[in-house]
């Protein structure tokens, strides 16, 4: 298995795990979660719980499209494939860190 495939499947697993954690603790979470930390403090930072599901689905679509682009761009060169996939994997890791922060706030972990 190539590195780009490994990054793809690891990213998919991370997104599915985040969705699973969200589903597991759905009733314990408030209706809105702080997600958009780049906005000023207050209601503009909040997103509805259901929006998080759409964010996860959107990230999975982005991951899949990035995998297609990496395969197309790096037909002859795995370095190009790996570089493209590392970019999207970094985004998923940043999303995981933000998700972990939000979950620790509300689950008192």
C-alpha positions as CSV (number, residue, x, y, z in Angstrom):
1,X,0.0,0.0,0.0
2,X,1.4,3.4,-1.0
3,X,1.8,6.3,1.4
4,X,-1.0,8.3,-0.4
5,X,-3.4,5.4,0.1
6,X,-2.5,5.1,3.7
7,X,-3.1,8.8,4.2
8,X,-6.4,8.5,2.5
9,X,-7.6,5.6,4.6
10,X,-6.2,7.1,7.8
11,X,-8.0,10.4,7.1
12,X,-11.3,8.5,6.4
13,X,-10.9,6.6,9.6
14,X,-10.3,9.9,11.6
15,X,-13.4,11.5,10.1
16,X,-15.5,8.4,10.8
17,X,-14.2,8.3,14.4
18,X,-15.1,12.0,14.9
19,X,-18.6,11.3,13.6
20,X,-18.9,8.3,15.9
21,X,-17.9,10.3,18.9
22,X,-20.4,12.9,17.9
23,X,-23.1,10.3,17.6
24,X,-22.2,8.6,20.9
25,X,-22.4,11.9,22.9
26,X,-25.2,13.5,20.8
27,X,-27.6,13.9,23.8
28,X,-24.9,15.3,26.1
29,X,-23.9,18.1,23.7
30,X,-25.7,21.5,23.6
31,X,-27.7,22.4,20.5
32,X,-24.9,24.7,19.3
33,X,-21.1,24.2,19.5
34,X,-18.3,26.7,19.3
35,X,-16.5,25.8,16.0
36,X,-15.7,29.1,14.2
37,X,-13.0,30.4,16.5
38,X,-11.8,32.9,13.9
39,X,-14.9,35.0,14.5
40,X,-15.2,37.3,17.5
41,X,-16.4,35.8,20.7
42,X,-20.2,35.2,20.9
43,X,-22.9,33.7,18.8
44,X,-21.0,34.0,15.5
45,X,-18.7,31.3,16.6
46,X,-21.5,28.8,17.2
47,X,-22.7,26.1,14.7
48,X,-25.6,23.7,15.2
49,X,-24.8,20.1,16.0
50,X,-26.4,19.0,12.8
51,X,-24.0,21.3,10.9
52,X,-21.1,19.3,12.2
53,X,-22.4,16.2,10.4
54,X,-22.4,18.2,7.2
55,X,-18.9,19.4,7.9
56,X,-17.7,15.8,8.4
57,X,-19.4,14.7,5.1
58,X,-17.9,17.7,3.3
59,X,-14.5,16.9,4.6
60,X,-14.9,13.3,3.4
61,X,-15.8,14.6,-0.1
62,X,-12.8,16.9,-0.1
63,X,-10.6,14.0,0.9
64,X,-12.0,11.8,-1.9
65,X,-11.6,14.6,-4.5
66,X,-8.1,15.3,-3.3
67,X,-7.2,11.6,-3.7
68,X,-8.5,11.7,-7.3
69,X,-6.5,14.9,-8.0
70,X,-3.4,13.3,-6.4
71,X,-3.7,10.2,-8.6
72,X,-4.2,12.3,-11.7
73,X,-1.4,14.7,-11.0
74,X,1.1,12.1,-9.8
75,X,0.6,9.3,-12.3
76,X,4.3,9.0,-12.8
77,X,5.6,10.4,-9.5
78,X,4.5,9.2,-6.1
79,X,6.2,12.3,-4.5
80,X,3.5,14.5,-6.0
81,X,0.8,12.2,-4.8
82,X,2.2,12.1,-1.3
83,X,2.6,15.9,-1.1
84,X,-1.0,16.5,-2.2
85,X,-2.3,14.0,0.3
86,X,-0.2,15.3,3.1
87,X,-1.8,18.7,2.6
88,X,-5.3,17.4,3.0
89,X,-4.3,15.1,5.9
90,X,-2.8,18.1,7.7
91,X,-6.2,19.7,7.4
92,X,-7.9,16.7,8.8
93,X,-5.5,16.6,11.8
94,X,-6.2,20.3,12.4
95,X,-9.9,19.5,12.3
96,X,-9.4,16.7,14.8
97,X,-7.6,19.0,17.2
98,X,-10.4,21.5,17.0
99,X,-13.0,18.8,17.4
100,X,-11.1,17.3,20.4
101,X,-11.0,20.8,22.0
102,X,-14.8,21.2,21.6
103,X,-15.5,17.8,22.9
104,X,-13.4,18.2,26.0
105,X,-15.2,21.5,26.8
106,X,-18.6,19.9,26.9
107,X,-17.8,16.3,28.0
108,X,-15.6,17.4,31.0
109,X,-12.8,15.1,30.0
